[in-house]
Amino acid sequence: MTDASETVTSPLRLESLVPRFVSDQHGTYRDELVDLLTDDDRRARVWNIALTGGVRQREE
């Protein structure tokens, strides 16, 4: 247990949970979606698109 008079020296580190685009990881999916949505023949055959993603793990 620490004494209330002790100073905590490690800063509190906050990490944003806002999704962000990482070209190396997401570029292929983006390119495929753009191609699909701009190609009338392909778009006519697609009824739904499932998007999934990996779970980010916190580095310690």
PDBQT receptor file of N, H, CA, C and O in Angstrom, charges set to zero:
ATOM      1  N   MET A   1       0.845  -1.178   0.000  1.00  0.00    +0.000 N 
ATOM      2  CA  MET A   1       0.000   0.000   0.000  1.00  0.00    +0.000 C 
ATOM      3  C   MET A   1       0.889   1.241   0.000  1.00  0.00    +0.000 C 
ATOM      4  O   MET A   1       1.918   1.277   0.675  1.00  0.00    +0.000 OA
ATOM      5  N   THR A   2       0.491   2.241  -0.751  1.00  0.00    +0.000 N 
ATOM      6  H   THR A   2      -0.345   2.211  -1.299  1.00  0.00    +0.000 HD
ATOM      7  CA  THR A   2       1.311   3.451  -0.834  1.00  0.00    +0.000 C 
ATOM      8  C   THR A   2       0.797   4.513   0.121  1.00  0.00    +0.000 C 
ATOM      9  O   THR A   2      -0.387   4.583   0.452  1.00  0.00    +0.000 OA
ATOM     10  N   ASP A   3       1.731   5.322   0.540  1.00  0.00    +0.000 N 
ATOM     11  H   ASP A   3       2.693   5.265   0.271  1.00  0.00    +0.000 HD
ATOM     12  CA  ASP A   3       1.410   6.441   1.422  1.00  0.00    +0.000 C 
ATOM     13  C   ASP A   3       0.821   7.558   0.554  1.00  0.00    +0.000 C 
ATOM     14  O   ASP A   3       1.274   7.768  -0.572  1.00  0.00    +0.000 OA
ATOM     15  N   ALA A   4      -0.163   8.261   1.057  1.00  0.00    +0.000 N 
ATOM     16  H   ALA A   4      -0.531   8.091   1.971  1.00  0.00    +0.000 HD
ATOM     17  CA  ALA A   4      -0.815   9.346   0.312  1.00  0.00    +0.000 C 
ATOM     18  C   ALA A   4       0.163  10.456  -0.034  1.00  0.00    +0.000 C 
ATOM     19  O   ALA A   4      -0.082  11.220  -0.968  1.00  0.00    +0.000 OA
ATOM     20  N   SER A   5       1.264  10.561   0.696  1.00  0.00    +0.000 N 
ATOM     21  H   SER A   5       1.463   9.941   1.454  1.00  0.00    +0.000 HD
ATOM     22  CA  SER A   5       2.229  11.627   0.421  1.00  0.00    +0.000 C 
ATOM     23  C   SER A   5       3.181  11.267  -0.717  1.00  0.00    +0.000 C 
ATOM     24  O   SER A   5       3.907  12.134  -1.203  1.00  0.00    +0.000 OA
ATOM     25  N   GLU A   6       3.193   9.988  -1.159  1.00  0.00    +0.000 N 
ATOM     26  H   GLU A   6       2.603   9.284  -0.765  1.00  0.00    +0.000 HD
ATOM     27  CA  GLU A   6       4.062   9.584  -2.259  1.00  0.00    +0.000 C 
ATOM     28  C   GLU A   6       3.526  10.130  -3.582  1.00  0.00    +0.000 C 
ATOM     29  O   GLU A   6       2.317  10.203  -3.799  1.00  0.00    +0.000 OA
ATOM     30  N   THR A   7       4.449  10.509  -4.456  1.00  0.00    +0.000 N 
ATOM     31  H   THR A   7       5.432  10.449  -4.281  1.00  0.00    +0.000 HD
ATOM     32  CA  THR A   7       4.071  11.035  -5.770  1.00  0.00    +0.000 C 
ATOM     33  C   THR A   7       4.078   9.909  -6.790  1.00  0.00    +0.000 C 
ATOM     34  O   THR A   7       5.022   9.121  -6.856  1.00  0.00    +0.000 OA
ATOM     35  N   VAL A   8       3.026   9.843  -7.575  1.00  0.00    +0.000 N 
ATOM     36  H   VAL A   8       2.260  10.483  -7.521  1.00  0.00    +0.000 HD
ATOM     37  CA  VAL A   8       2.966   8.854  -8.644  1.00  0.00    +0.000 C 
ATOM     38  C   VAL A   8       3.741   9.425  -9.825  1.00  0.00    +0.000 C 
ATOM     39  O   VAL A   8       3.425  10.509 -10.315  1.00  0.00    +0.000 OA
ATOM     40  N   THR A   9       4.765   8.690 -10.285  1.00  0.00    +0.000 N 
ATOM     41  H   THR A   9       5.022   7.809  -9.886  1.00  0.00    +0.000 HD
ATOM     42  CA  THR A   9       5.624   9.213 -11.342  1.00  0.00    +0.000 C 
ATOM     43  C   THR A   9       5.225   8.730 -12.732  1.00  0.00    +0.000 C 
ATOM     44  O   THR A   9       5.620   9.347 -13.721  1.00  0.00    +0.000 OA
ATOM     45  N   SER A  10       4.467   7.661 -12.840  1.00  0.00    +0.000 N 
ATOM     46  H   SER A  10       4.146   7.160 -12.037  1.00  0.00    +0.000 HD
ATOM     47  CA  SER A  10       4.096   7.184 -14.174  1.00  0.00    +0.000 C 
ATOM     48  C   SER A  10       2.869   7.951 -14.674  1.00  0.00    +0.000 C 
ATOM     49  O   SER A  10       1.849   8.019 -13.987  1.00  0.00    +0.000 OA
ATOM     50  N   PRO A  11       2.977   8.530 -15.878  1.00  0.00    +0.000 N 
ATOM     51  CA  PRO A  11       1.845   9.298 -16.414  1.00  0.00    +0.000 C 
ATOM     52  C   PRO A  11       0.705   8.382 -16.838  1.00  0.00    +0.000 C 
ATOM     53  O   PRO A  11       0.919   7.235 -17.229  1.00  0.00    +0.000 OA
ATOM     54  N   LEU A  12      -0.471   8.898 -16.755  1.00  0.00    +0.000 N 
ATOM     55  H   LEU A  12      -0.645   9.830 -16.438  1.00  0.00    +0.000 HD
ATOM     56  CA  LEU A  12      -1.651   8.170 -17.199  1.00  0.00    +0.000 C 
ATOM     57  C   LEU A  12      -1.660   8.204 -18.714  1.00  0.00    +0.000 C 
ATOM     58  O   LEU A  12      -1.607   9.281 -19.307  1.00  0.00    +0.000 OA
ATOM     59  N   ARG A  13      -1.724   7.055 -19.345  1.00  0.00    +0.000 N 
ATOM     60  H   ARG A  13      -1.767   6.180 -18.864  1.00  0.00    +0.000 HD
ATOM     61  CA  ARG A  13      -1.700   6.993 -20.804  1.00  0.00    +0.000 C 
ATOM     62  C   ARG A  13      -3.077   6.617 -21.311  1.00  0.00    +0.000 C 
ATOM     63  O   ARG A  13      -3.597   5.547 -20.992  1.00  0.00    +0.000 OA
ATOM     64  N   LEU A  14      -3.661   7.494 -22.095  1.00  0.00    +0.000 N 
ATOM     65  H   LEU A  14      -3.239   8.363 -22.353  1.00  0.00    +0.000 HD
ATOM     66  CA  LEU A  14      -4.969   7.245 -22.674  1.00  0.00    +0.000 C 
ATOM     67  C   LEU A  14      -4.812   6.931 -24.152  1.00  0.00    +0.000 C 
ATOM     68  O   LEU A  14      -3.995   7.539 -24.844  1.00  0.00    +0.000 OA
ATOM     69  N   GLU A  15      -5.597   5.982 -24.628  1.00  0.00    +0.000 N 
ATOM     70  H   GLU A  15      -6.260   5.488 -24.066  1.00  0.00    +0.000 HD
ATOM     71  CA  GLU A  15      -5.542   5.609 -26.028  1.00  0.00    +0.000 C 
ATOM     72  C   GLU A  15      -6.916   5.806 -26.646  1.00  0.00    +0.000 C 
ATOM     73  O   GLU A  15      -7.921   5.348 -26.104  1.00  0.00    +0.000 OA
ATOM     74  N   SER A  16      -6.952   6.483 -27.769  1.00  0.00    +0.000 N 
ATOM     75  H   SER A  16      -6.135   6.856 -28.209  1.00  0.00    +0.000 HD
ATOM     76  CA  SER A  16      -8.206   6.728 -28.464  1.00  0.00    +0.000 C 
ATOM     77  C   SER A  16      -8.792   5.412 -28.973  1.00  0.00    +0.000 C 
ATOM     78  O   SER A  16      -8.061   4.553 -29.466  1.00  0.00    +0.000 OA
ATOM     79  N   LEU A  17     -10.097   5.258 -28.855  1.00  0.00    +0.000 N 
ATOM     80  H   LEU A  17     -10.691   5.956 -28.455  1.00  0.00    +0.000 HD
ATOM     81  CA  LEU A  17     -10.787   4.072 -29.355  1.00  0.00    +0.000 C 
ATOM     82  C   LEU A  17     -11.469   4.335 -30.687  1.00  0.00    +0.000 C 
ATOM     83  O   LEU A  17     -12.196   3.482 -31.196  1.00  0.00    +0.000 OA
ATOM     84  N   VAL A  18     -11.237   5.515 -31.252  1.00  0.00    +0.000 N 
ATOM     85  H   VAL A  18     -10.647   6.208 -30.838  1.00  0.00    +0.000 HD
ATOM     86  CA  VAL A  18     -11.829   5.885 -32.537  1.00  0.00    +0.000 C 
ATOM     87  C   VAL A  18     -11.189   5.027 -33.627  1.00  0.00    +0.000 C 
ATOM     88  O   VAL A  18      -9.963   4.924 -33.680  1.00  0.00    +0.000 OA
ATOM     89  N   PRO A  19     -11.981   4.417 -34.489  1.00  0.00    +0.000 N 
ATOM     90  CA  PRO A  19     -11.387   3.629 -35.583  1.00  0.00    +0.000 C 
ATOM     91  C   PRO A  19     -10.526   4.517 -36.472  1.00  0.00    +0.000 C 
ATOM     92  O   PRO A  19     -10.836   5.690 -36.676  1.00  0.00    +0.000 OA
ATOM     93  N   ARG A  20      -9.464   3.963 -36.989  1.00  0.00    +0.000 N 
ATOM     94  H   ARG A  20      -9.212   3.009 -36.823  1.00  0.00    +0.000 HD
ATOM     95  CA  ARG A  20      -8.617   4.732 -37.893  1.00  0.00    +0.000 C 
ATOM     96  C   ARG A  20      -8.225   3.849 -39.078  1.00  0.00    +0.000 C 
ATOM     97  O   ARG A  20      -8.096   2.630 -38.961  1.00  0.00    +0.000 OA
ATOM     98  N   PHE A  21      -8.042   4.501 -40.206  1.00  0.00    +0.000 N 
ATOM     99  H   PHE A  21      -8.146   5.491 -40.301  1.00  0.00    +0.000 HD
ATOM    100  CA  PHE A  21      -7.700   3.807 -41.438  1.00  0.00    +0.000 C 
ATOM    101  C   PHE A  21      -6.193   3.602 -41.516  1.00  0.00    +0.000 C 
ATOM    102  O   PHE A  21      -5.425   4.559 -41.419  1.00  0.00    +0.000 OA
ATOM    103  N   VAL A  22      -5.772   2.354 -41.691  1.00  0.00    +0.000 N 
ATOM    104  H   VAL A  22      -6.396   1.576 -41.770  1.00  0.00    +0.000 HD
ATOM    105  CA  VAL A  22      -4.363   2.013 -41.866  1.00  0.00    +0.000 C 
ATOM    106  C   VAL A  22      -4.252   1.377 -43.244  1.00  0.00    +0.000 C 
ATOM    107  O   VAL A  22      -4.713   0.256 -43.460  1.00  0.00    +0.000 OA
ATOM    108  N   SER A  23      -3.640   2.099 -44.168  1.00  0.00    +0.000 N 
ATOM    109  H   SER A  23      -3.265   3.009 -43.992  1.00  0.00    +0.000 HD
ATOM    110  CA  SER A  23      -3.612   1.689 -45.570  1.00  0.00    +0.000 C 
ATOM    111  C   SER A  23      -3.079   0.269 -45.764  1.00  0.00    +0.000 C 
ATOM    112  O   SER A  23      -3.643  -0.495 -46.547  1.00  0.00    +0.000 OA
ATOM    113  N   ASP A  24      -2.007  -0.092 -45.067  1.00  0.00    +0.000 N 
ATOM    114  H   ASP A  24      -1.549   0.530 -44.431  1.00  0.00    +0.000 HD
ATOM    115  CA  ASP A  24      -1.440  -1.437 -45.218  1.00  0.00    +0.000 C 
ATOM    116  C   ASP A  24      -2.430  -2.527 -44.821  1.00  0.00    +0.000 C 
ATOM    117  O   ASP A  24      -2.432  -3.610 -45.407  1.00  0.00    +0.000 OA
ATOM    118  N   GLN A  25      -3.256  -2.247 -43.845  1.00  0.00    +0.000 N 
ATOM    119  H   GLN A  25      -3.255  -1.367 -43.369  1.00  0.00    +0.000 HD
ATOM    120  CA  GLN A  25      -4.197  -3.243 -43.347  1.00  0.00    +0.000 C 
ATOM    121  C   GLN A  25      -5.552  -3.181 -44.037  1.00  0.00    +0.000 C 
ATOM    122  O   GLN A  25      -6.213  -4.207 -44.198  1.00  0.00    +0.000 OA
ATOM    123  N   HIS A  26      -5.969  -1.993 -44.446  1.00  0.00    +0.000 N 
ATOM    124  H   HIS A  26      -5.432  -1.160 -44.316  1.00  0.00    +0.000 HD
ATOM    125  CA  HIS A  26      -7.329  -1.806 -44.942  1.00  0.00    +0.000 C 
ATOM    126  C   HIS A  26      -7.432  -1.470 -46.423  1.00  0.00    +0.000 C 
ATOM    127  O   HIS A  26      -8.523  -1.507 -46.993  1.00  0.00    +0.000 OA
ATOM    128  N   GLY A  27      -6.312  -1.143 -47.048  1.00  0.00    +0.000 N 
ATOM    129  H   GLY A  27      -5.426  -1.113 -46.585  1.00  0.00    +0.000 HD
ATOM    130  CA  GLY A  27      -6.321  -0.679 -48.435  1.00  0.00    +0.000 C 
ATOM    131  C   GLY A  27      -6.923  -1.673 -49.410  1.00  0.00    +0.000 C 
ATOM    132  O   GLY A  27      -7.677  -1.285 -50.302  1.00  0.00    +0.000 OA
ATOM    133  N   THR A  28      -6.604  -2.944 -49.255  1.00  0.00    +0.000 N 
ATOM    134  H   THR A  28      -5.991  -3.260 -48.530  1.00  0.00    +0.000 HD
ATOM    135  CA  THR A  28      -7.140  -3.967 -50.158  1.00  0.00    +0.000 C 
ATOM    136  C   THR A  28      -8.656  -4.019 -50.082  1.00  0.00    +0.000 C 
ATOM    137  O   THR A  28      -9.329  -4.102 -51.109  1.00  0.00    +0.000 OA
ATOM    138  N   TYR A  29      -9.198  -3.971 -48.868  1.00  0.00    +0.000 N 
ATOM    139  H   TYR A  29      -8.651  -3.903 -48.033  1.00  0.00    +0.000 HD
ATOM    140  CA  TYR A  29     -10.649  -4.021 -48.687  1.00  0.00    +0.000 C 
ATOM    141  C   TYR A  29     -11.313  -2.774 -49.261  1.00  0.00    +0.000 C 
ATOM    142  O   TYR A  29     -12.352  -2.859 -49.915  1.00  0.00    +0.000 OA
ATOM    143  N   ARG A  30     -10.708  -1.623 -49.012  1.00  0.00    +0.000 N 
ATOM    144  H   ARG A  30      -9.863  -1.554 -48.480  1.00  0.00    +0.000 HD
ATOM    145  CA  ARG A  30     -11.238  -0.377 -49.558  1.00  0.00    +0.000 C 
ATOM    146  C   ARG A  30     -11.269  -0.424 -51.072  1.00  0.00    +0.000 C 
ATOM    147  O   ARG A  30     -12.277  -0.086 -51.693  1.00  0.00    +0.000 OA
ATOM    148  N   ASP A  31     -10.154  -0.847 -51.668  1.00  0.00    +0.000 N 
ATOM    149  H   ASP A  31      -9.335  -1.121 -51.163  1.00  0.00    +0.000 HD
ATOM    150  CA  ASP A  31     -10.072  -0.900 -53.130  1.00  0.00    +0.000 C 
ATOM    151  C   ASP A  31     -11.125  -1.838 -53.715  1.00  0.00    +0.000 C 
ATOM    152  O   ASP A  31     -11.747  -1.522 -54.729  1.00  0.00    +0.000 OA
ATOM    153  N   GLU A  32     -11.321  -2.974 -53.083  1.00  0.00    +0.000 N 
ATOM    154  H   GLU A  32     -10.815  -3.231 -52.260  1.00  0.00    +0.000 HD
ATOM    155  CA  GLU A  32     -12.315  -3.938 -53.574  1.00  0.00    +0.000 C 
ATOM    156  C   GLU A  32     -13.729  -3.372 -53.460  1.00  0.00    +0.000 C 
ATOM    157  O   GLU A  32     -14.537  -3.535 -54.374  1.00  0.00    +0.000 OA
ATOM    158  N   LEU A  33     -14.030  -2.714 -52.354  1.00  0.00    +0.000 N 
ATOM    159  H   LEU A  33     -13.374  -2.581 -51.611  1.00  0.00    +0.000 HD
ATOM    160  CA  LEU A  33     -15.362  -2.115 -52.188  1.00  0.00    +0.000 C 
ATOM    161  C   LEU A  33     -15.619  -1.002 -53.200  1.00  0.00    +0.000 C 
ATOM    162  O   LEU A  33     -16.709  -0.907 -53.764  1.00  0.00    +0.000 OA
ATOM    163  N   VAL A  34     -14.618  -0.170 -53.423  1.00  0.00    +0.000 N 
ATOM    164  H   VAL A  34     -13.733  -0.248 -52.964  1.00  0.00    +0.000 HD
ATOM    165  CA  VAL A  34     -14.770   0.912 -54.398  1.00  0.00    +0.000 C 
ATOM    166  C   VAL A  34     -14.994   0.326 -55.788  1.00  0.00    +0.000 C 
ATOM    167  O   VAL A  34     -15.864   0.786 -56.527  1.00  0.00    +0.000 OA
ATOM    168  N   ASP A  35     -14.199  -0.702 -56.146  1.00  0.00    +0.000 N 
ATOM    169  H   ASP A  35     -13.492  -1.076 -55.546  1.00  0.00    +0.000 HD
ATOM    170  CA  ASP A  35     -14.377  -1.352 -57.448  1.00  0.00    +0.000 C 
ATOM    171  C   ASP A  35     -15.773  -1.951 -57.578  1.00  0.00    +0.000 C 
ATOM    172  O   ASP A  35     -16.428  -1.807 -58.611  1.00  0.00    +0.000 OA
ATOM    173  N   LEU A  36     -16.214  -2.614 -56.538  1.00  0.00    +0.000 N 
ATOM    174  H   LEU A  36     -15.683  -2.731 -55.699  1.00  0.00    +0.000 HD
ATOM    175  CA  LEU A  36     -17.550  -3.220 -56.559  1.00  0.00    +0.000 C 
ATOM    176  C   LEU A  36     -18.637  -2.166 -56.735  1.00  0.00    +0.000 C 
ATOM    177  O   LEU A  36     -19.557  -2.341 -57.535  1.00  0.00    +0.000 OA
ATOM    178  N   LEU A  37     -18.529  -1.086 -55.994  1.00  0.00    +0.000 N 
ATOM    179  H   LEU A  37     -17.783  -0.944 -55.345  1.00  0.00    +0.000 HD
ATOM    180  CA  LEU A  37     -19.583  -0.066 -56.030  1.00  0.00    +0.000 C 
ATOM    181  C   LEU A  37     -19.579   0.771 -57.302  1.00  0.00    +0.000 C 
ATOM    182  O   LEU A  37     -20.571   1.430 -57.617  1.00  0.00    +0.000 OA
ATOM    183  N   THR A  38     -18.472   0.749 -58.033  1.00  0.00    +0.000 N 
ATOM    184  H   THR A  38     -17.666   0.214 -57.778  1.00  0.00    +0.000 HD
ATOM    185  CA  THR A  38     -18.415   1.531 -59.271  1.00  0.00    +0.000 C 
ATOM    186  C   THR A  38     -18.598   0.668 -60.522  1.00  0.00    +0.000 C 
ATOM    187  O   THR A  38     -18.646   1.195 -61.633  1.00  0.00    +0.000 OA
ATOM    188  N   ASP A  39     -18.700  -0.639 -60.351  1.00  0.00    +0.000 N 
ATOM    189  H   ASP A  39     -18.661  -1.067 -59.448  1.00  0.00    +0.000 HD
ATOM    190  CA  ASP A  39     -18.904  -1.559 -61.479  1.00  0.00    +0.000 C 
ATOM    191  C   ASP A  39     -20.377  -1.980 -61.491  1.00  0.00    +0.000 C 
ATOM    192  O   ASP A  39     -20.808  -2.766 -60.647  1.00  0.00    +0.000 OA
ATOM    193  N   ASP A  40     -21.137  -1.458 -62.440  1.00  0.00    +0.000 N 
ATOM    194  H   ASP A  40     -20.786  -0.819 -63.125  1.00  0.00    +0.000 HD
ATOM    195  CA  ASP A  40     -22.583  -1.713 -62.486  1.00  0.00    +0.000 C 
ATOM    196  C   ASP A  40     -22.924  -3.201 -62.589  1.00  0.00    +0.000 C 
ATOM    197  O   ASP A  40     -23.874  -3.660 -61.955  1.00  0.00    +0.000 OA
ATOM    198  N   ASP A  41     -22.156  -3.959 -63.383  1.00  0.00    +0.000 N 
ATOM    199  H   ASP A  41     -21.384  -3.586 -63.898  1.00  0.00    +0.000 HD
ATOM    200  CA  ASP A  41     -22.437  -5.398 -63.528  1.00  0.00    +0.000 C 
ATOM    201  C   ASP A  41     -22.246  -6.145 -62.216  1.00  0.00    +0.000 C 
ATOM    202  O   ASP A  41     -23.082  -6.964 -61.834  1.00  0.00    +0.000 OA
ATOM    203  N   ARG A  42     -21.153  -5.864 -61.532  1.00  0.00    +0.000 N 
ATOM    204  H   ARG A  42     -20.474  -5.198 -61.842  1.00  0.00    +0.000 HD
ATOM    205  CA  ARG A  42     -20.898  -6.528 -60.241  1.00  0.00    +0.000 C 
ATOM    206  C   ARG A  42     -21.904  -6.076 -59.189  1.00  0.00    +0.000 C 
ATOM    207  O   ARG A  42     -22.419  -6.892 -58.425  1.00  0.00    +0.000 OA
ATOM    208  N   ARG A  43     -22.180  -4.781 -59.151  1.00  0.00    +0.000 N 
ATOM    209  H   ARG A  43     -21.762  -4.118 -59.771  1.00  0.00    +0.000 HD
ATOM    210  CA  ARG A  43     -23.089  -4.247 -58.140  1.00  0.00    +0.000 C 
ATOM    211  C   ARG A  43     -24.483  -4.852 -58.278  1.00  0.00    +0.000 C 
ATOM    212  O   ARG A  43     -25.170  -5.036 -57.273  1.00  0.00    +0.000 OA
ATOM    213  N   ALA A  44     -24.908  -5.159 -59.479  1.00  0.00    +0.000 N 
ATOM    214  H   ALA A  44     -24.350  -5.009 -60.295  1.00  0.00    +0.000 HD
ATOM    215  CA  ALA A  44     -26.234  -5.738 -59.704  1.00  0.00    +0.000 C 
ATOM    216  C   ALA A  44     -26.349  -7.144 -59.119  1.00  0.00    +0.000 C 
ATOM    217  O   ALA A  44     -27.453  -7.603 -58.827  1.00  0.00    +0.000 OA
ATOM    218  N   ARG A  45     -25.215  -7.832 -58.946  1.00  0.00    +0.000 N 
ATOM    219  H   ARG A  45     -24.318  -7.459 -59.184  1.00  0.00    +0.000 HD
ATOM    220  CA  ARG A  45     -25.236  -9.211 -58.424  1.00  0.00    +0.000 C 
ATOM    221  C   ARG A  45     -25.004  -9.285 -56.921  1.00  0.00    +0.000 C 
ATOM    222  O   ARG A  45     -25.155 -10.357 -56.335  1.00  0.00    +0.000 OA
ATOM    223  N   VAL A  46     -24.649  -8.199 -56.295  1.00  0.00    +0.000 N 
ATOM    224  H   VAL A  46     -24.527  -7.328 -56.771  1.00  0.00    +0.000 HD
ATOM    225  CA  VAL A  46     -24.344  -8.205 -54.865  1.00  0.00    +0.000 C 
ATOM    226  C   VAL A  46     -25.517  -7.623 -54.089  1.00  0.00    +0.000 C 
ATOM    227  O   VAL A  46     -25.967  -6.510 -54.361  1.00  0.00    +0.000 OA
ATOM    228  N   TRP A  47     -26.003  -8.387 -53.123  1.00  0.00    +0.000 N 
ATOM    229  H   TRP A  47     -25.638  -9.291 -52.902  1.00  0.00    +0.000 HD
ATOM    230  CA  TRP A  47     -27.148  -7.934 -52.317  1.00  0.00    +0.000 C 
ATOM    231  C   TRP A  47     -26.741  -7.439 -50.945  1.00  0.00    +0.000 C 
ATOM    232  O   TRP A  47     -27.414  -6.582 -50.371  1.00  0.00    +0.000 OA
ATOM    233  N   ASN A  48     -25.667  -7.956 -50.420  1.00  0.00    +0.000 N 
ATOM    234  H   ASN A  48     -25.121  -8.652 -50.886  1.00  0.00    +0.000 HD
ATOM    235  CA  ASN A  48     -25.202  -7.464 -49.123  1.00  0.00    +0.000 C 
ATOM    236  C   ASN A  48     -23.701  -7.700 -48.994  1.00  0.00    +0.000 C 
ATOM    237  O   ASN A  48     -23.133  -8.557 -49.671  1.00  0.00    +0.000 OA
ATOM    238  N   ILE A  49     -23.086  -6.945 -48.136  1.00  0.00    +0.000 N 
ATOM    239  H   ILE A  49     -23.548  -6.249 -47.586  1.00  0.00    +0.000 HD
ATOM    240  CA  ILE A  49     -21.642  -7.016 -47.915  1.00  0.00    +0.000 C 
ATOM    241  C   ILE A  49     -21.412  -7.117 -46.413  1.00  0.00    +0.000 C 
ATOM    242  O   ILE A  49     -21.902  -6.291 -45.643  1.00  0.00    +0.000 OA
ATOM    243  N   ALA A  50     -20.668  -8.129 -46.009  1.00  0.00    +0.000 N 
ATOM    244  H   ALA A  50     -20.270  -8.800 -46.635  1.00  0.00    +0.000 HD
ATOM    245  CA  ALA A  50     -20.345  -8.290 -44.590  1.00  0.00    +0.000 C 
ATOM    246  C   ALA A  50     -18.950  -7.718 -44.334  1.00  0.00    +0.000 C 
ATOM    247  O   ALA A  50     -17.984  -8.079 -45.006  1.00  0.00    +0.000 OA
ATOM    248  N   LEU A  51     -18.864  -6.844 -43.379  1.00  0.00    +0.000 N 
ATOM    249  H   LEU A  51     -19.649  -6.550 -42.833  1.00  0.00    +0.000 HD
ATOM    250  CA  LEU A  51     -17.577  -6.266 -43.001  1.00  0.00    +0.000 C 
ATOM    251  C   LEU A  51     -17.175  -6.827 -41.646  1.00  0.00    +0.000 C 
ATOM    252  O   LEU A  51     -17.967  -6.830 -40.704  1.00  0.00    +0.000 OA
ATOM    253  N   THR A  52     -15.968  -7.289 -41.558  1.00  0.00    +0.000 N 
ATOM    254  H   THR A  52     -15.324  -7.286 -42.323  1.00  0.00    +0.000 HD
ATOM    255  CA  THR A  52     -15.459  -7.798 -40.288  1.00  0.00    +0.000 C 
ATOM    256  C   THR A  52     -14.100  -7.179 -40.029  1.00  0.00    +0.000 C 
ATOM    257  O   THR A  52     -13.495  -6.591 -40.926  1.00  0.00    +0.000 OA
ATOM    258  N   GLY A  53     -13.638  -7.307 -38.845  1.00  0.00    +0.000 N 
ATOM    259  H   GLY A  53     -14.129  -7.785 -38.117  1.00  0.00    +0.000 HD
ATOM    260  CA  GLY A  53     -12.323  -6.784 -38.515  1.00  0.00    +0.000 C 
ATOM    261  C   GLY A  53     -11.741  -7.496 -37.321  1.00  0.00    +0.000 C 
ATOM    262  O   GLY A  53     -12.459  -8.077 -36.507  1.00  0.00    +0.000 OA
ATOM    263  N   GLY A  54     -10.447  -7.442 -37.229  1.00  0.00    +0.000 N 
ATOM    264  H   GLY A  54      -9.864  -6.970 -37.890  1.00  0.00    +0.000 HD
ATOM    265  CA  GLY A  54      -9.776  -8.054 -36.099  1.00  0.00    +0.000 C 
ATOM    266  C   GLY A  54      -9.930  -7.224 -34.848  1.00  0.00    +0.000 C 
ATOM    267  O   GLY A  54     -10.208  -6.026 -34.911  1.00  0.00    +0.000 OA
ATOM    268  N   VAL A  55      -9.751  -7.852 -33.735  1.00  0.00    +0.000 N 
ATOM    269  H   VAL A  55      -9.526  -8.825 -33.684  1.00  0.00    +0.000 HD
ATOM    270  CA  VAL A  55      -9.825  -7.159 -32.452  1.00  0.00    +0.000 C 
ATOM    271  C   VAL A  55      -8.423  -6.684 -32.114  1.00  0.00    +0.000 C 
ATOM    272  O   VAL A  55      -7.478  -7.472 -32.071  1.00  0.00    +0.000 OA
ATOM    273  N   ARG A  56      -8.300  -5.385 -31.876  1.00  0.00    +0.000 N 
ATOM    274  H   ARG A  56      -9.067  -4.745 -31.911  1.00  0.00    +0.000 HD
ATOM    275  CA  ARG A  56      -6.987  -4.865 -31.481  1.00  0.00    +0.000 C 
ATOM    276  C   ARG A  56      -6.670  -5.300 -30.080  1.00  0.00    +0.000 C 
ATOM    277  O   ARG A  56      -7.501  -5.197 -29.178  1.00  0.00    +0.000 OA
ATOM    278  N   GLN A  57      -5.472  -5.783 -29.902  1.00  0.00    +0.000 N 
ATOM    279  H   GLN A  57      -4.797  -5.866 -30.635  1.00  0.00    +0.000 HD
ATOM    280  CA  GLN A  57      -5.049  -6.161 -28.562  1.00  0.00    +0.000 C 
ATOM    281  C   GLN A  57      -4.132  -5.094 -28.012  1.00  0.00    +0.000 C 
ATOM    282  O   GLN A  57      -3.279  -4.553 -28.717  1.00  0.00    +0.000 OA
ATOM    283  N   ARG A  58      -4.324  -4.803 -26.750  1.00  0.00    +0.000 N 
ATOM    284  H   ARG A  58      -5.016  -5.242 -26.178  1.00  0.00    +0.000 HD
ATOM    285  CA  ARG A  58      -3.513  -3.786 -26.099  1.00  0.00    +0.000 C 
ATOM    286  C   ARG A  58      -2.103  -4.300 -25.886  1.00  0.00    +0.000 C 
ATOM    287  O   ARG A  58      -1.914  -5.417 -25.405  1.00  0.00    +0.000 OA
ATOM    288  N   GLU A  59      -1.121  -3.503 -26.235  1.00  0.00    +0.000 N 
ATOM    289  H   GLU A  59      -1.275  -2.595 -26.625  1.00  0.00    +0.000 HD
ATOM    290  CA  GLU A  59       0.279  -3.883 -26.002  1.00  0.00    +0.000 C 
ATOM    291  C   GLU A  59       0.673  -3.407 -24.616  1.00  0.00    +0.000 C 
ATOM    292  O   GLU A  59       0.375  -2.284 -24.209  1.00  0.00    +0.000 OA
ATOM    293  N   GLU A  60       1.338  -4.279 -23.919  1.00  0.00    +0.000 N 
ATOM    294  H   GLU A  60       1.580  -5.191 -24.249  1.00  0.00    +0.000 HD
ATOM    295  CA  GLU A  60       1.750  -3.927 -22.558  1.00  0.00    +0.000 C 
ATOM    296  C   GLU A  60       3.235  -3.727 -22.485  1.00  0.00    +0.000 C 
ATOM    297  O   GLU A  60       3.765  -3.425 -21.416  1.00  0.00    +0.000 OA
TER     298      GLU A  60
